């Protein structure tokens, strides 16, 4: 509204500007009611394929290759539901290798910063190996067991449908013995759809 002063110096409002402001306010309010809510990641699906090294956190058990497949569903702009399958092969006693795999599910909190998306996930799942794993100094991992894990990561959205990611997976197998840990660092290629 444009102020105008009268002869005594008091401010007066221009009559037409009040009507215009009211009209602009009504149009903006109607636009807010009609426009859909913006949701960058809600209801979006993601499928990823990952490769990287893995180990069972002990010097006597070395590093080996791992492959993984993950599926993600965007619950909201800040939370994802995740399912993760991983297979790996690690040395055992220095001369034999063992194969193992895990399946985990959980939720991840993410902070969307346009193309870069840092995230932190919490998972629970199941671990299974072809044999009980042993190394020097009585290092033993059970042949199977329940696990819990923490997964920090960083995704890069190359385009709306394609992305790249890096994450570390830190899982502990829960057993009656001291819980052993599995660690992997994975690079992933991701495909997204359904927005």
GROMACS elastic network, one bead per residue, 0.5 to 0.9 nm:
[ bonds ]
;  ai    aj funct       b0    kb
    1    13     6  0.66076   500
    1    14     6  0.66231   500
    1    15     6  0.85512   500
    1    16     6  0.84468   500
    1    17     6  0.50085   500
    1    18     6  0.61432   500
    1    20     6  0.85928   500
    1    21     6  0.74618   500
    2    12     6  0.85007   500
    2    13     6  0.62250   500
    2    14     6  0.58582   500
    2    17     6  0.68806   500
    3    11     6  0.58521   500
    3    12     6  0.56173   500
    3    13     6  0.50386   500
    3    14     6  0.64367   500
    4     9     6  0.89423   500
    4    10     6  0.81639   500
    4    11     6  0.54105   500
    4    13     6  0.61445   500
    4    14     6  0.68300   500
    5     8     6  0.76317   500
    5     9     6  0.52481   500
    5    10     6  0.52120   500
    5    12     6  0.54578   500
    5    13     6  0.84422   500
    6     9     6  0.53391   500
    6    10     6  0.56979   500
    6    11     6  0.66257   500
    6    12     6  0.67869   500
    7    10     6  0.76045   500
   12    15     6  0.88752   500
   13    16     6  0.87393   500
   13    17     6  0.78403   500
   13    18     6  0.78587   500
   14    17     6  0.57514   500
   14    18     6  0.72191   500
   15    18     6  0.59028   500
   15    19     6  0.72642   500
   16    19     6  0.54568   500
   16    20     6  0.64583   500
   16    21     6  0.89195   500
   17    21     6  0.61687   500
   17    22     6  0.85947   500
   18    21     6  0.51916   500
   18    22     6  0.62429   500
   18    23     6  0.86267   500
   19    22     6  0.51255   500
   19    23     6  0.61597   500
   19    24     6  0.86925   500
   20    23     6  0.50140   500
   20    24     6  0.61433   500
   20    25     6  0.85364   500
   21    24     6  0.51121   500
   21    25     6  0.60892   500
   21    26     6  0.86115   500
   22    25     6  0.50983   500
   22    26     6  0.62392   500
   22    27     6  0.87357   500
   23    26     6  0.51607   500
   23    27     6  0.62840   500
   23    28     6  0.87000   500
   24    27     6  0.51565   500
   24    28     6  0.61641   500
   24    29     6  0.85410   500
   25    28     6  0.51866   500
   25    29     6  0.60681   500
   25    30     6  0.85808   500
   26    29     6  0.50922   500
   26    30     6  0.61291   500
   26    31     6  0.86067   500
   27    30     6  0.51449   500
   27    31     6  0.61928   500
   27    32     6  0.87467   500
   28    31     6  0.50572   500
   28    32     6  0.63237   500
   28    33     6  0.88199   500
   29    32     6  0.51855   500
   29    33     6  0.64838   500
   29    34     6  0.88589   500
   30    33     6  0.51355   500
   30    34     6  0.62477   500
   30    35     6  0.85931   500
   31    34     6  0.51628   500
   31    35     6  0.58467   500
   32    35     6  0.54349   500
   32    36     6  0.81285   500
   32    37     6  0.89141   500
   33    36     6  0.79380   500
   35    38     6  0.87461   500
   39    42     6  0.54097   500
   39    43     6  0.85372   500
   39    76     6  0.75146   500
   39    77     6  0.63388   500
   39   195     6  0.82073   500
   40    44     6  0.83280   500
   40    76     6  0.84151   500
   40    77     6  0.61036   500
   40   112     6  0.87126   500
   40   195     6  0.74989   500
   41    44     6  0.53981   500
   41    45     6  0.85555   500
   41    73     6  0.86342   500
   41    74     6  0.54457   500
   41    75     6  0.77636   500
   41    76     6  0.62184   500
   41    78     6  0.79655   500
   41    79     6  0.88448   500
   41    80     6  0.86929   500
   41   112     6  0.89836   500
   41   195     6  0.69406   500
   42    45     6  0.88292   500
   42    73     6  0.80467   500
   42    75     6  0.55485   500
   42    77     6  0.56093   500
   42    78     6  0.86770   500
   42    79     6  0.87410   500
   42    80     6  0.87046   500
   42   194     6  0.89960   500
   42   195     6  0.70472   500
   43    73     6  0.64367   500
   43    74     6  0.50263   500
   43    75     6  0.61599   500
   43    76     6  0.72677   500
   43   194     6  0.65928   500
   43   195     6  0.62342   500
   44    72     6  0.81233   500
   44    73     6  0.57705   500
   44    74     6  0.50415   500
   44    75     6  0.80829   500
   44    76     6  0.89504   500
   44   192     6  0.68760   500
   44   193     6  0.58780   500
   44   195     6  0.50075   500
   45    71     6  0.74585   500
   45    72     6  0.57312   500
   45    74     6  0.64671   500
   45   191     6  0.83186   500
   45   192     6  0.55639   500
   45   193     6  0.53938   500
   45   194     6  0.59347   500
   45   195     6  0.79433   500
   46    70     6  0.80712   500
   46    71     6  0.57104   500
   46    73     6  0.64271   500
   46    74     6  0.83292   500
   46   161     6  0.87708   500
   46   190     6  0.65474   500
   46   191     6  0.55493   500
   46   193     6  0.65430   500
   46   194     6  0.87778   500
   47    69     6  0.74750   500
   47    70     6  0.58666   500
   47    72     6  0.64974   500
   47   189     6  0.84876   500
   47   190     6  0.56312   500
   47   191     6  0.53491   500
   47   192     6  0.65531   500
   47   193     6  0.89198   500
   48    68     6  0.81147   500
   48    69     6  0.56992   500
   48    70     6  0.51355   500
   48    71     6  0.64600   500
   48    72     6  0.83472   500
   48   163     6  0.88920   500
   48   164     6  0.88196   500
   48   188     6  0.61730   500
   48   189     6  0.55261   500
   48   191     6  0.63326   500
   48   192     6  0.87325   500
   49    67     6  0.76031   500
   49    68     6  0.58498   500
   49    70     6  0.66290   500
   49   187     6  0.83845   500
   49   188     6  0.54176   500
   49   189     6  0.55386   500
   49   190     6  0.66004   500
   50    66     6  0.81925   500
   50    67     6  0.56280   500
   50    69     6  0.62509   500
   50    70     6  0.81161   500
   50    86     6  0.87823   500
   50   165     6  0.87152   500
   50   166     6  0.88597   500
   50   186     6  0.58794   500
   50   187     6  0.53748   500
   50   189     6  0.64818   500
   50   190     6  0.86989   500
   51    65     6  0.75380   500
   51    66     6  0.58047   500
   51    68     6  0.64127   500
   51   185     6  0.82932   500
   51   186     6  0.53604   500
   51   187     6  0.55966   500
   51   188     6  0.65611   500
   52    64     6  0.84810   500
   52    65     6  0.59863   500
   52    66     6  0.54163   500
   52    67     6  0.66771   500
   52    68     6  0.86822   500
   52   184     6  0.68575   500
   52   185     6  0.55743   500
   52   187     6  0.61505   500
   52   188     6  0.87503   500
   53    63     6  0.62264   500
   53    64     6  0.54784   500
   53    66     6  0.56793   500
   53    67     6  0.86566   500
   53    88     6  0.84208   500
   53   183     6  0.85321   500
   53   184     6  0.56795   500
   53   185     6  0.58487   500
   53   186     6  0.69103   500
   54    62     6  0.85057   500
   54    63     6  0.54636   500
   54    64     6  0.54613   500
   54    65     6  0.61007   500
   54    66     6  0.60454   500
   54    88     6  0.69984   500
   54    89     6  0.81600   500
   54    90     6  0.75883   500
   54   169     6  0.89796   500
   54   182     6  0.73050   500
   54   183     6  0.55829   500
   54   185     6  0.65771   500
   54   186     6  0.84396   500
   55    58     6  0.78206   500
   55    61     6  0.68758   500
   55    62     6  0.60165   500
   55    64     6  0.64234   500
   55    65     6  0.87485   500
   55    88     6  0.88102   500
   55    89     6  0.88680   500
   55    90     6  0.67451   500
   55    91     6  0.89725   500
   55   181     6  0.85992   500
   55   182     6  0.58700   500
   55   183     6  0.54049   500
   55   184     6  0.63748   500
   56    59     6  0.85010   500
   56    61     6  0.61806   500
   56    62     6  0.74356   500
   56    63     6  0.77676   500
   56    90     6  0.81727   500
   56   141     6  0.84546   500
   56   180     6  0.73456   500
   56   181     6  0.57901   500
   56   183     6  0.61716   500
   56   184     6  0.87385   500
   57    60     6  0.88465   500
   57    61     6  0.74163   500
   57    62     6  0.85288   500
   57   180     6  0.73418   500
   57   181     6  0.56281   500
   57   182     6  0.59375   500
   57   183     6  0.65592   500
   58    61     6  0.55807   500
   58    62     6  0.75765   500
   58   135     6  0.87670   500
   58   139     6  0.78546   500
   58   180     6  0.88514   500
   58   181     6  0.85951   500
   59    62     6  0.64210   500
   59   136     6  0.88476   500
   60    91     6  0.88409   500
   60    92     6  0.82690   500
   60    93     6  0.72516   500
   60    94     6  0.76942   500
   60   134     6  0.89095   500
   60   135     6  0.56164   500
   60   136     6  0.57034   500
   60   137     6  0.81628   500
   60   139     6  0.78270   500
   61    90     6  0.72073   500
   61    91     6  0.60338   500
   61    92     6  0.62868   500
   61    93     6  0.72015   500
   61    94     6  0.75347   500
   61   134     6  0.82099   500
   61   135     6  0.62261   500
   61   136     6  0.82550   500
   61   139     6  0.85087   500
   62    90     6  0.65306   500
   62    91     6  0.58510   500
   62    92     6  0.80848   500
   62    94     6  0.80849   500
   63    89     6  0.85245   500
   63    90     6  0.60669   500
   63    91     6  0.72811   500
   63   184     6  0.89932   500
   64    88     6  0.69435   500
   64    89     6  0.55540   500
   64    91     6  0.70185   500
   65    87     6  0.86552   500
   65    88     6  0.57850   500
   65    89     6  0.59510   500
   65    90     6  0.72854   500
   66    86     6  0.69124   500
   66    87     6  0.56161   500
   66    89     6  0.66406   500
   66    90     6  0.88573   500
   66   184     6  0.78301   500
   66   186     6  0.81295   500
   67    85     6  0.85208   500
   67    86     6  0.57818   500
   67    87     6  0.55479   500
   67    88     6  0.64672   500
   67   186     6  0.82482   500
   68    84     6  0.71759   500
   68    85     6  0.54991   500
   68    87     6  0.63144   500
   68    88     6  0.86251   500
   68   186     6  0.82914   500
   68   188     6  0.85655   500
   69    83     6  0.85381   500
   69    84     6  0.60242   500
   69    85     6  0.52816   500
   69    86     6  0.65157   500
   69   188     6  0.88857   500
   70    82     6  0.71284   500
   70    83     6  0.56305   500
   70    85     6  0.61726   500
   70    86     6  0.84665   500
   70   190     6  0.89930   500
   71    81     6  0.84113   500
   71    82     6  0.58098   500
   71    83     6  0.52449   500
   71    84     6  0.65292   500
   71    85     6  0.89226   500
   72    80     6  0.64241   500
   72    81     6  0.57034   500
   72    83     6  0.64880   500
   72    84     6  0.86806   500
   73    76     6  0.89611   500
   73    79     6  0.88792   500
   73    80     6  0.55928   500
   73    81     6  0.52610   500
   73    82     6  0.65715   500
   74    77     6  0.69577   500
   74    78     6  0.81123   500
   74    79     6  0.64100   500
   74    81     6  0.65155   500
   74    82     6  0.88614   500
   75    78     6  0.77532   500
   75    79     6  0.55203   500
   75    80     6  0.51632   500
   75    81     6  0.65361   500
   76    79     6  0.52430   500
   76    80     6  0.68581   500
   77    80     6  0.81266   500
   77   110     6  0.78145   500
   77   111     6  0.82746   500
   77   112     6  0.75510   500
   78   108     6  0.81399   500
   78   109     6  0.56109   500
   78   110     6  0.50282   500
   78   111     6  0.62415   500
   78   112     6  0.73794   500
   79   107     6  0.67709   500
   79   108     6  0.56131   500
   79   110     6  0.61859   500
   79   111     6  0.89780   500
   80   106     6  0.84247   500
   80   107     6  0.55277   500
   80   108     6  0.51829   500
   80   109     6  0.67040   500
   80   110     6  0.77686   500
   80   121     6  0.87031   500
   81   105     6  0.75851   500
   81   106     6  0.59602   500
   81   108     6  0.66109   500
   82   104     6  0.81659   500
   82   105     6  0.54829   500
   82   106     6  0.53636   500
   82   107     6  0.58070   500
   82   108     6  0.72385   500
   82   121     6  0.84942   500
   82   123     6  0.83313   500
   83   103     6  0.74546   500
   83   104     6  0.58175   500
   83   106     6  0.67219   500
   83   107     6  0.88134   500
   83   123     6  0.87302   500
   84   102     6  0.79793   500
   84   103     6  0.56242   500
   84   104     6  0.51536   500
   84   105     6  0.61815   500
   84   106     6  0.87583   500
   84   125     6  0.89806   500
   85   101     6  0.73935   500
   85   102     6  0.58503   500
   85   104     6  0.66396   500
   85   105     6  0.89956   500
   86   100     6  0.84172   500
   86   101     6  0.53984   500
   86   102     6  0.53421   500
   86   103     6  0.65398   500
   86   104     6  0.87263   500
   87    99     6  0.73768   500
   87   100     6  0.58045   500
   87   102     6  0.65898   500
   87   103     6  0.89954   500
   88    98     6  0.83411   500
   88    99     6  0.58142   500
   88   100     6  0.55225   500
   88   101     6  0.61293   500
   88   102     6  0.88982   500
   89    97     6  0.64690   500
   89    98     6  0.55181   500
   89   100     6  0.63907   500
   89   101     6  0.87168   500
   90    96     6  0.86123   500
   90    97     6  0.53593   500
   90    98     6  0.55281   500
   90    99     6  0.66413   500
   90   100     6  0.82588   500
   91    94     6  0.57392   500
   91    95     6  0.68505   500
   91    96     6  0.58348   500
   91    98     6  0.62712   500
   91    99     6  0.89824   500
   91   135     6  0.89518   500
   92    95     6  0.63869   500
   92    96     6  0.50396   500
   92    98     6  0.61997   500
   92   133     6  0.64297   500
   92   134     6  0.62825   500
   92   135     6  0.61042   500
   93    96     6  0.63945   500
   93    97     6  0.80411   500
   93   133     6  0.85024   500
   93   134     6  0.65065   500
   93   136     6  0.66508   500
   94    97     6  0.78057   500
   94   135     6  0.78435   500
   98   129     6  0.72624   500
   98   130     6  0.65072   500
   98   131     6  0.69888   500
   98   132     6  0.86851   500
   98   133     6  0.72364   500
   99   128     6  0.87775   500
   99   129     6  0.58080   500
   99   130     6  0.57493   500
   99   131     6  0.80094   500
  100   127     6  0.74193   500
  100   128     6  0.56229   500
  100   130     6  0.62096   500
  100   131     6  0.84809   500
  100   143     6  0.86251   500
  101   126     6  0.85092   500
  101   127     6  0.59426   500
  101   128     6  0.55300   500
  101   129     6  0.63528   500
  102   125     6  0.70965   500
  102   126     6  0.55720   500
  102   128     6  0.62329   500
  102   129     6  0.86810   500
  102   147     6  0.86872   500
  103   124     6  0.84799   500
  103   125     6  0.54813   500
  103   126     6  0.55156   500
  103   127     6  0.67546   500
  103   128     6  0.89466   500
  104   123     6  0.60090   500
  104   124     6  0.53675   500
  104   126     6  0.64080   500
  104   127     6  0.86072   500
  104   147     6  0.81226   500
  104   148     6  0.82349   500
  104   149     6  0.85551   500
  105   122     6  0.83423   500
  105   123     6  0.53089   500
  105   124     6  0.57311   500
  105   125     6  0.61306   500
  106   121     6  0.69513   500
  106   122     6  0.56143   500
  106   124     6  0.62546   500
  106   125     6  0.85011   500
  107   120     6  0.85369   500
  107   121     6  0.55726   500
  107   122     6  0.57585   500
  107   123     6  0.66854   500
  108   119     6  0.64269   500
  108   120     6  0.53455   500
  108   122     6  0.62869   500
  108   123     6  0.84847   500
  108   151     6  0.82609   500
  108   152     6  0.89134   500
  109   118     6  0.85957   500
  109   119     6  0.54980   500
  109   120     6  0.53665   500
  109   121     6  0.62025   500
  109   122     6  0.87671   500
  110   117     6  0.64482   500
  110   118     6  0.57615   500
  110   120     6  0.64931   500
  110   121     6  0.84811   500
  111   116     6  0.85817   500
  111   117     6  0.57039   500
  111   118     6  0.56320   500
  111   119     6  0.63007   500
  112   115     6  0.75408   500
  112   116     6  0.67252   500
  112   118     6  0.71035   500
  112   119     6  0.86470   500
  113   116     6  0.53137   500
  113   117     6  0.57374   500
  113   118     6  0.80757   500
  114   117     6  0.73847   500
  114   157     6  0.80933   500
  115   155     6  0.80023   500
  115   156     6  0.55445   500
  115   158     6  0.71686   500
  115   159     6  0.83652   500
  116   154     6  0.70181   500
  116   155     6  0.58727   500
  116   157     6  0.65378   500
  117   153     6  0.83931   500
  117   154     6  0.56384   500
  117   156     6  0.63034   500
  117   157     6  0.78434   500
  118   152     6  0.78300   500
  118   153     6  0.59209   500
  118   155     6  0.63360   500
  118   156     6  0.87956   500
  119   151     6  0.81549   500
  119   152     6  0.58940   500
  119   153     6  0.53153   500
  119   154     6  0.60731   500
  119   155     6  0.79001   500
  120   150     6  0.72985   500
  120   151     6  0.56525   500
  120   153     6  0.63023   500
  120   154     6  0.87426   500
  121   149     6  0.81368   500
  121   150     6  0.57476   500
  121   152     6  0.62511   500
  121   153     6  0.82468   500
  122   148     6  0.76724   500
  122   149     6  0.58711   500
  122   151     6  0.63566   500
  122   152     6  0.89104   500
  123   147     6  0.82929   500
  123   148     6  0.56612   500
  123   149     6  0.50536   500
  123   150     6  0.63935   500
  123   151     6  0.77534   500
  123   171     6  0.85526   500
  124   146     6  0.75500   500
  124   147     6  0.57042   500
  124   149     6  0.62278   500
  124   171     6  0.87380   500
  125   145     6  0.86817   500
  125   146     6  0.58489   500
  125   147     6  0.52424   500
  125   148     6  0.63538   500
  125   149     6  0.83560   500
  126   144     6  0.74316   500
  126   145     6  0.58089   500
  126   147     6  0.55818   500
  126   148     6  0.84648   500
  126   173     6  0.82764   500
  127   142     6  0.89203   500
  127   143     6  0.79457   500
  127   144     6  0.53176   500
  127   145     6  0.52512   500
  127   146     6  0.61211   500
  127   147     6  0.65458   500
  127   173     6  0.72663   500
  128   131     6  0.86097   500
  128   142     6  0.82451   500
  128   143     6  0.57518   500
  128   145     6  0.66572   500
  128   146     6  0.89683   500
  129   132     6  0.68480   500
  129   133     6  0.79049   500
  129   142     6  0.79761   500
  129   143     6  0.50203   500
  129   144     6  0.62124   500
  130   133     6  0.86786   500
  130   143     6  0.68703   500
  130   144     6  0.89785   500
  131   142     6  0.81887   500
  131   143     6  0.54643   500
  131   144     6  0.88405   500
  132   140     6  0.71224   500
  132   141     6  0.60993   500
  132   142     6  0.52983   500
  132   144     6  0.81345   500
  133   139     6  0.79624   500
  133   140     6  0.54585   500
  133   141     6  0.50283   500
  133   142     6  0.66557   500
  133   143     6  0.69324   500
  134   137     6  0.89011   500
  134   138     6  0.68030   500
  134   139     6  0.53596   500
  134   141     6  0.64593   500
  134   142     6  0.88586   500
  135   138     6  0.62499   500
  135   140     6  0.65279   500
  136   139     6  0.59617   500
  136   140     6  0.88769   500
  137   140     6  0.89986   500
  139   180     6  0.88106   500
  140   180     6  0.80067   500
  141   144     6  0.83699   500
  141   173     6  0.81577   500
  141   179     6  0.85162   500
  141   180     6  0.64525   500
  141   181     6  0.88176   500
  142   145     6  0.67605   500
  142   173     6  0.81623   500
  142   175     6  0.75855   500
  142   177     6  0.89648   500
  142   180     6  0.87975   500
  144   173     6  0.84815   500
  145   173     6  0.60616   500
  145   174     6  0.63718   500
  145   175     6  0.66853   500
  146   172     6  0.84890   500
  146   173     6  0.57842   500
  146   174     6  0.55769   500
  146   175     6  0.76364   500
  147   171     6  0.63355   500
  147   172     6  0.53839   500
  147   174     6  0.55484   500
  147   175     6  0.88488   500
  148   170     6  0.84666   500
  148   171     6  0.55549   500
  148   172     6  0.55610   500
  148   173     6  0.67673   500
  148   174     6  0.76055   500
  149   169     6  0.69720   500
  149   170     6  0.54077   500
  149   172     6  0.62180   500
  149   173     6  0.87993   500
  150   168     6  0.83106   500
  150   169     6  0.62479   500
  150   170     6  0.54105   500
  150   171     6  0.65708   500
  151   167     6  0.66386   500
  151   168     6  0.56938   500
  151   170     6  0.63209   500
  151   171     6  0.84651   500
  152   166     6  0.87765   500
  152   167     6  0.56995   500
  152   168     6  0.57796   500
  152   169     6  0.71388   500
  152   170     6  0.87778   500
  153   165     6  0.71919   500
  153   166     6  0.56366   500
  153   168     6  0.63531   500
  153   169     6  0.87039   500
  154   164     6  0.86052   500
  154   165     6  0.56664   500
  154   166     6  0.55531   500
  154   167     6  0.63221   500
  155   163     6  0.68383   500
  155   164     6  0.57359   500
  155   166     6  0.65345   500
  155   167     6  0.84072   500
  155   188     6  0.88237   500
  156   159     6  0.88223   500
  156   162     6  0.88095   500
  156   163     6  0.54994   500
  156   164     6  0.52062   500
  156   165     6  0.59964   500
  156   166     6  0.88488   500
  157   160     6  0.67014   500
  157   161     6  0.78869   500
  157   162     6  0.62936   500
  157   164     6  0.66285   500
  157   165     6  0.86325   500
  157   190     6  0.89371   500
  158   161     6  0.78858   500
  158   162     6  0.56247   500
  158   163     6  0.50030   500
  158   164     6  0.70934   500
  159   162     6  0.51443   500
  159   163     6  0.66353   500
  160   163     6  0.79786   500
  160   191     6  0.89646   500
  160   192     6  0.72758   500
  160   193     6  0.82854   500
  161   190     6  0.80700   500
  161   191     6  0.55386   500
  161   193     6  0.61625   500
  162   189     6  0.75997   500
  162   190     6  0.57184   500
  162   192     6  0.62213   500
  163   188     6  0.83031   500
  163   189     6  0.60218   500
  163   191     6  0.64720   500
  163   192     6  0.78553   500
  164   187     6  0.74639   500
  164   188     6  0.56342   500
  164   190     6  0.58911   500
  164   191     6  0.89467   500
  165   186     6  0.81055   500
  165   187     6  0.56997   500
  165   189     6  0.65170   500
  165   190     6  0.75619   500
  166   185     6  0.73344   500
  166   186     6  0.56952   500
  166   188     6  0.62312   500
  167   184     6  0.83078   500
  167   185     6  0.58837   500
  167   186     6  0.55547   500
  167   187     6  0.67980   500
  167   188     6  0.83271   500
  168   183     6  0.72057   500
  168   184     6  0.57419   500
  168   186     6  0.64046   500
  169   182     6  0.77423   500
  169   183     6  0.55378   500
  169   184     6  0.51815   500
  169   185     6  0.63931   500
  169   186     6  0.79394   500
  170   181     6  0.69228   500
  170   182     6  0.59293   500
  170   184     6  0.69235   500
  171   180     6  0.84298   500
  171   181     6  0.54672   500
  171   182     6  0.50962   500
  171   183     6  0.64633   500
  171   184     6  0.88896   500
  172   179     6  0.59460   500
  172   180     6  0.56761   500
  172   182     6  0.62731   500
  172   183     6  0.88896   500
  173   179     6  0.55187   500
  173   180     6  0.57163   500
  173   181     6  0.62565   500
  173   182     6  0.78034   500
  174   177     6  0.80308   500
  174   178     6  0.80383   500
  174   179     6  0.52935   500
  174   180     6  0.76395   500
  175   178     6  0.70088   500
  175   179     6  0.60023   500
  175   180     6  0.84621   500
  176   179     6  0.77039   500
  177   180     6  0.83015   500
  192   195     6  0.85028   500
